Amino acid sequence: MKTQKAYEHIVDLNTVWKDANHTPQTNKKVLVVKKNGRVICGYLFIDNHTFTVKIEPFHAITSNISNLYRWAYIDDLLPKKQY
């Protein structure tokens, strides 16, 4: 049985968060944090003055880009388990 140290799977959260200047890949789910503290999970689309988070096939949230605090890919927030 292979023994691993717990810290090998810790994610450095300082490296995964991005601001509104970064354009996300459209096919990857993200966690969005708005400046008011609201957290939204979905697919993020950014244009010049707005951002939209698509949550379900028929539901989306659109807001002014100045309200976007940061976002991160869900996969980057999860620890990477190595076998």
Buried (B, 14 or more C-beta within 10 A) or exposed (E): EEEEEEEEEEEEEEEBBBEBEEEBEEEEEBBBBBEEEEEBEBBBBBEEEBBBBBEEEEEBBEBEEEBBBBBBBEEBEEEEEEE
